[in-house]
Amino acid sequence: MFPEPANCPLCGSAAERIRSSQLRGFRYSCPSCGSFGIESAALVGLVAPASTRQDLARFRAYGHLPLIQRDKQGVRVGPGRV
């Protein structure tokens, strides 16, 4: 799959995304937020907590691809499966 231009769902900057069946969504590369995965369900009406960008940086620092998911409590950031 080739990257396609898109706006970052977190900050709105020009970014690239690649559809990922392993993540059940997309992998974004944003110049402001960095690389992260996001499930398609989390994209619908995304209202991310203010700490999301710091959480993404923390998971990347530990060598993980951060993954944004939606669960019953809302949106959360965790280590990705890929």
Helices and strands as residue ranges (DSSP letters): E 4-7, E 14-20, E 25-30, E 34-39, H 40-43, H 52-61, E 66-71, E 74-79
